[in-house]
Each structure stands twice: as C-alpha cells, then as structure tokens.
Amino acid sequence: MATALAAGVLTRREATHATIPADPKAALEMLGDSVASLERQTTALRVVAGLEIHDTVPSTREPPGALIGRVDRLSADLVQVASKLRTDVDRVEHTPSIMPTAGWLTSQYSLSRFHPTLHEMLPHLGIDIAAPYGKLIVAPAAGTVIRAGTASGYGLVMEIDHGNGIVTKYGHLSRFIAQRGEYVVRGEAIAQVGSSGLATGPHLHYEVQVNGANVDPLTYVLPSTIPERVRDTHRAVATSPVD
C-alpha cells in the first residue's frame, strides 16, 4: 500500500515536471522539491502506520550527494511503512471481532458459577448464546481449524487457531461445516448450533484463549456488532439454566 501510494506521488510529480530544466542548478532545485514532497507524503504514511515521525529537512538546495542520502532514507522508510501496514492488516484479519452466531447471551464468562447440570460451583470459561437448533455459526476472524471432534462436556467441539496466540473454541455443536486443517475467514460458516454434550437446550458455548489462558470473549467483540439485547443481558450479569 505504502509503496503504491509513493509510486503515485512520483507519477504525479513527473507529470507536473515533464520538462527538466537545462540549467543544472535549476534541475537540482527541482529534484530537491521532489524529494521534499516525497518526505511530506512519507511522513503522512508513517502517521497512518503508527510509526515514529522523522524530522524532515526543509531546505531543497543541497548538493547531489546529500539528496541521494535523503532518497535512500525515504526508500528505507517506505519499506518499513509497507511492512507495518501489511502486518497490521494481517493482525486485524486474524483477531476475533464479531459474535459467532445470533441469539441471546444466557450465561457469561465467570471464574465461579453454579453449574446447572452438575449442581456445583465451577468456572465458566466462555459465554453461552442460546439460538435455534441448526443456527449457523461463523468464524469471528480468519484462522485454521485445528480441532473438529468431540470432548467430554462439550459434545461436538471445534477450535480455530487465529495466530498471535489466539484460539477460539465452540461447543455443543450439531454439525461441522468446516473441517480440521481448513483455513476460514471472518464471517464464513464453520458449524451449526446444537445441544450435544452437557447441555439443557440448543446453544453455542464460545471461548477465547490468549496464549493458553481463557479470557472473556466479549472483550474480543466490537461493541457495534453485539446485538442490543446481548449488551443489555451482559450488563445485567444474567444467567440461565443453559450450560
């Protein structure tokens, strides 16, 4: 992206100055103007990429050697900007940010909760979303399915590795759509809601793990993508008999 934008600036500059002055001094000043313009554009790109801003050289009347040095620095800057932007795009694509299914939040993340079927206080390391049997579940971010099988209590369970230490887990499924080893993108259907395992009704149990530790999945959901009824229920700290 950064390289393409810089290339666009060069193209426009070349079009503006299609005729190079015959006078070497005037030509050198024109080159200095072009370098200064590129430096301003590169500074803007560094701001967008969240990188440290370098001090620019205001004077354009410099010997050729100094201008060559500035061009070399600009080239290195653009490589750094392009790399940072590519990294950020990849990180955003692979970070969970949406609810995996539409429904009602019936049980929230908790380190101690009365289990409705085992009748004892246990951690609830995810959230439960009640939804009709067979409701589609979608990937909250890009990643690779690393598990699609069964587990005690979870019934049919799926896990997706999103990279950067983030893994999401989906329990009580009725059917797998994506299979182990498959790469999925945000919004792609991966499974269907069910009531397999220890469950009193159809719902999705959804977990998010960061570097092996469970966290509240709602911290990985953009507020604008959480239905109002889910936000209200979460604020009220509601629970229900759904596991």
Secondary structure, 3 states (H helix, E strand, C coil): CHHHHHHHHHHHHHHHCCCCCCCHHHHHHHHHHHHHHHHHHHHHHHHHHCCCCCCCCCCCCCCHHHHHHHHHHHHHHHHHHHHHHHHHHHHHHCCCCCCCCCCEEEECCEEEEECCCCCCEEEECCEEEECCCCCEEECCCCEEEEEEEEECCCEEEEEEEEECCEEEEEEEEEEECCCCCCEECCCCEEEEEECCCCCCCCEEEEEEEECCEEECHHHHCCHHHCCHHHHHHHHCCCCCCCC
